[in-house]
Amino acid sequence: MNDAGSSIVLPVKGGRLERYKLQGTPVPAAPPSGPLGRVAYAAAHMVVDPLAETDPFWTSEIDWDRTLAFRSSLWDLGLGVAEAMDTAQRGMGLDWPTACELIRRTAALAKSRPGALLASGCGTDQLAPQDVRTVDDVIRAYEEQAEAIEAAGSRVILMASRALARIARGPDDYRTVYGRLLRQARQPVILHWLGPMFDPALAGYWGRDDVDGAMQVALDVIGADSDKVDGIKISLLDKDKEIVMRRRLPSGVRMFTGDDFNYPELIAGDELGSSDALLGAFAAIAPIASSALVRLGAGDEDGFHAQMEPTLPLARHLFRSPTQFYKTGIAFLAHLNGHQGHFTMLGAQEGARSTLHLAEAFRLADQAGALRDSDLALARMRQIMAVRGVA
């Protein structure tokens, strides 16, 4: 490709345009050549049908073929799929009936793939938080979803509940709810502590406003039924808090990092332990994550960092404040990488990030090696920029 063919005009701050020349070396999407050094789930996004006759701000039709094909691409790389989570716009366009259908379809597909890892989000989003009166309402909603998920054949991820955050009077209500659910679980579950930077409605979760106090409540919950807890994913974007909690977990309970700002360091770990992974960022960098984790599994920690560290600027950009809109970047990169022919999203959230944001995401994805096919990525980016007024 000549210089003109390998470059693109992109906007920069101040209203100026600059020509950007591709410089990265794409990491190919290939089956892992050895075992991954950690248990690693990628939280997958949703693909909608852009040609459906709907009001896209309120309703969308799911493109099931492309949605499931993306999950297959993650399994091909040896990664697990975290289904119907925040990355799939749970609570931001994906309602429980559609999430339940998604889980059933993904679980059915997983059964045809020996060794495919699948865990699915169990919440209370069939409830309107303002209509909840007691913690028993919350428990019943969780139980309904858990039963459907386990019946489909998926492991359960107990997601943080907006309804519980609204109705709980203190830590004891959290202990009651989670204790009841854990004792009923058919197999160990993954807990999910999602910080308010991802969902402001979850402020004060675990009945405490301070992180250290909330952490102690979560540890109490885990310690009371540790045989029913596979691990906990925390998404607080604070690596030091994660390390503190990781060192306090009961033996056999995993820490699944949800820190999209610092995951290489946390996954590599230290002399006292390491984190596994359950990350939205892995949906954007799946081939790189797979390749790097194979290196880690082979004892090549330097090689792991060499591949993963260049992805951090991209992840930190995608998850910048307001963090809850990171899903736009995930769908955008899936489009550039050929997983789908567009990046139309549930609730029209393709418009949730600016043209400048997308331009920088393109640059950083290139520099990280996360654009699998340079020609395709350039062609699609030129179309996007043209629609957004960049000549």
Residue pairs with C-beta under 8 A, 6 or more apart in sequence:
1 374
1 375
3 21
5 378
6 21
6 22
6 374
6 378
7 19
7 20
7 21
7 22
8 19
8 20
8 22
8 362
8 378
8 381
8 382
8 385
9 17
9 18
9 19
9 20
9 385
9 390
9 391
10 17
10 18
10 19
10 20
10 359
10 362
10 363
10 385
10 390
11 17
11 18
11 355
11 356
11 359
11 385
11 390
12 18
12 356
12 359
13 356
17 390
17 391
20 362
20 363
22 366
22 371
22 374
22 378
23 366
23 367
24 365
24 366
24 367
24 368
24 369
24 370
24 371
25 369
26 369
26 370
26 371
26 372
26 373
26 374
27 287
27 288
27 291
27 307
27 369
27 370
27 372
28 287
28 372
29 73
29 76
29 77
29 286
29 287
29 372
30 77
30 287
30 291
31 76
31 77
31 78
32 77
32 78
32 290
32 291
32 293
32 294
33 294
34 294
34 297
34 298
35 294
35 297
36 78
36 79
36 290
36 293
36 294
36 296
36 297
37 267
37 293
37 294
37 295
37 296
37 297
37 298
37 304
38 267
38 274
38 275
38 276
38 277
38 293
38 296
38 297
39 80
39 117
39 254
39 256
39 276
39 277
40 78
40 79
40 80
40 267
40 276
40 277
40 278
40 279
40 282
40 289
40 293
41 79
41 80
41 81
41 82
41 117
41 119
41 256
41 277
41 278
41 279
41 282
42 74
42 79
42 80
42 81
42 82
42 279
42 280
42 282
42 283
42 286
42 289
43 82
43 85
43 86
43 87
43 88
43 278
43 279
43 280
43 282
43 283
44 70
44 71
44 74
44 81
44 82
44 83
44 85
44 87
44 88
44 283
45 70
45 87
45 88
45 89
45 283
45 327
45 330
45 331
45 334
46 62
46 67
46 88
46 89
46 93
46 94
46 102
46 345
46 346
47 62
47 63
47 66
47 67
47 70
47 331
47 334
47 339
47 340
48 56
48 60
48 61
48 62
48 63
48 344
48 345
48 346
49 60
49 61
49 62
49 63
50 342
50 344
52 60
52 61
54 60
54 61
56 344
56 347
56 348
57 347
57 348
58 347
60 93
60 344
60 345
60 346
60 347
62 98
62 102
63 340
64 105
66 339
66 340
67 102
68 105
68 106
68 109
69 339
70 283
70 334
70 339
70 340
71 81
71 83
71 106
71 109
72 109
72 113
73 286
73 339
74 80
74 81
74 282
74 283
74 286
75 81
75 110
75 113
75 116
75 117
77 286
77 287
77 289
77 290
78 290
78 293
78 294
79 117
79 282
79 286
79 289
79 290
80 116
80 117
80 118
80 119
81 106
81 110
81 116
81 117
81 118
81 119
82 119
82 120
82 121
82 157
82 278
83 102
83 103
83 106
83 107
83 118
83 119
83 120
83 121
83 154
84 90
84 94
84 99
84 102
84 103
84 120
84 121
85 121
85 157
85 159
85 192
85 280
86 92
86 121
86 194
86 198
86 199
86 235
86 280
86 324
86 327
87 280
87 283
87 326
87 327
87 330
88 94
88 99
88 102
88 121
89 327
89 345
89 346
89 347
89 349
90 99
90 121
90 123
90 125
90 159
91 123
91 125
91 162
91 199
92 324
92 327
92 346
92 347
92 349
93 345
93 346
93 347
93 349
94 102
94 346
95 125
95 126
96 123
96 125
96 126
96 145
97 126
99 121
99 125
100 145
100 148
103 120
103 148
103 149
103 152
103 154
104 148
104 152
106 118
106 120
106 154
107 118
107 120
107 152
107 153
107 154
108 152
108 153
109 116
110 116
110 118
110 153
110 154
111 153
118 153
118 154
118 155
119 154
119 155
119 156
119 157
119 190
119 278
120 149
120 152
120 154
120 155
120 156
120 157
121 157
121 159
121 192
122 142
122 145
122 146
122 149
122 156
122 157
122 158
122 159
122 189
123 141
123 142
123 145
123 159
123 160
123 161
124 132
124 138
124 141
124 142
124 145
124 161
124 162
124 163
124 164
125 162
126 141
126 144
126 145
127 137
127 138
127 141
127 163
129 162
129 163
129 165
129 166
129 167
129 201
130 166
132 138
132 163
132 166
132 167
133 167
134 167
135 164
135 167
135 168
135 173
135 176
135 177
137 163
137 167
138 161
138 163
138 164
138 167
138 177
139 177
139 180
139 181
141 161
141 163
142 158
142 161
142 177
142 181
143 181
143 184
146 156
146 158
146 181
146 184
146 185
149 156
150 156
150 185
150 186
150 187
155 187
155 188
155 189
155 190
155 230
156 185
156 187
156 189
156 190
157 189
157 190
157 191
157 192
157 233
157 278
158 178
158 181
158 189
158 190
158 191
158 192
159 192
159 194
160 192
160 193
160 194
160 199
160 202
160 205
161 177
162 199
162 201
162 202
164 173
164 174
164 177
165 201
165 202
165 203
165 204
165 205
166 201
167 173
168 174
168 177
168 207
169 207
170 207
171 206
171 207
171 208
171 217
171 220
172 207
173 207
174 205
174 206
174 207
174 217
174 221
175 217
175 220
175 221
175 224
178 191
178 221
179 221
179 224
179 225
181 189
182 189
182 221
182 224
182 225
182 228
182 229
183 225
183 228
185 228
187 230
188 227
188 228
188 229
188 230
189 228
189 229
189 230
190 229
190 230
190 231
190 232
190 233
190 256
190 278
191 218
191 221
191 222
191 229
191 231
191 232
191 233
192 232
192 233
192 235
192 258
193 205
193 206
193 214
193 218
193 232
193 233
193 234
193 235
193 236
194 202
194 205
194 235
194 258
195 202
195 205
195 234
195 235
195 236
195 237
196 202
196 203
196 205
197 236
197 237
197 321
197 323
197 324
198 235
198 323
198 324
199 324
200 324
203 209
204 214
205 214
206 213
206 214
206 215
206 217
206 218
207 214
207 217
208 214
208 216
208 217
211 236
211 238
211 241
215 241
215 244
215 245
215 248
218 232
218 245
219 245
219 248
219 249
222 229
222 232
222 249
222 250
222 253
223 250
226 250
226 252
226 253
229 253
230 253
230 254
231 253
231 254
231 255
231 256
231 276
232 245
232 249
232 253
232 254
232 255
232 256
233 256
233 257
233 258
233 278
234 241
234 242
234 245
234 255
234 256
234 257
234 258
234 259
235 258
235 259
235 260
236 242
236 258
236 259
237 259
237 260
237 261
237 262
237 319
237 323
238 259
239 259
239 261
239 262
239 265
239 266
242 255
242 257
242 259
242 266
242 275
243 266
243 270
245 255
246 255
246 273
246 275
247 272
247 273
249 255
254 275
254 276
255 273
255 275
255 276
256 275
256 276
256 277
256 278
257 263
257 266
257 267
257 275
257 276
257 277
257 278
257 279
258 278
258 279
259 266
260 279
260 280
260 281
260 315
260 316
260 318
260 319
260 326
261 312
261 315
261 316
261 319
262 312
263 275
263 277
263 279
263 281
263 308
263 312
263 315
264 292
264 304
264 305
264 308
264 309
264 311
264 312
266 274
266 275
267 274
267 275
267 276
267 277
267 293
267 296
267 304
267 308
268 274
268 296
268 301
268 304
268 305
269 275
277 289
280 319
280 326
280 327
280 330
281 311
281 315
281 318
281 319
282 289
283 330
283 334
284 314
284 315
284 318
284 329
284 330
284 333
284 334
284 365
284 370
285 311
285 314
285 315
285 368
285 370
287 370
287 372
288 307
288 308
288 311
288 368
288 369
288 370
289 308
289 311
291 307
292 303
292 304
292 307
292 308
293 304
295 301
295 303
295 304
295 307
296 303
296 304
307 369
310 367
310 368
310 369
311 368
311 370
313 364
313 367
313 368
314 361
314 364
314 365
314 367
314 368
314 370
317 329
317 357
317 360
317 361
317 364
318 326
318 329
318 330
318 361
319 326
325 349
325 352
325 353
327 345
327 349
327 352
328 343
328 345
328 349
328 350
328 351
328 352
328 353
329 353
329 357
329 358
329 361
331 340
331 343
331 345
331 350
332 343
332 350
332 353
332 358
332 361
333 361
333 365
333 370
334 340
334 343
335 341
335 342
335 343
335 380
336 362
336 365
336 371
336 376
336 377
336 380
336 381
337 370
337 371
337 372
337 373
337 376
337 377
338 372
338 373
338 376
343 350
344 350
353 361
355 385
355 388
355 389
355 390
358 384
358 388
359 385
359 390
362 371
362 377
362 381
365 371
365 377
366 374
366 377
371 377
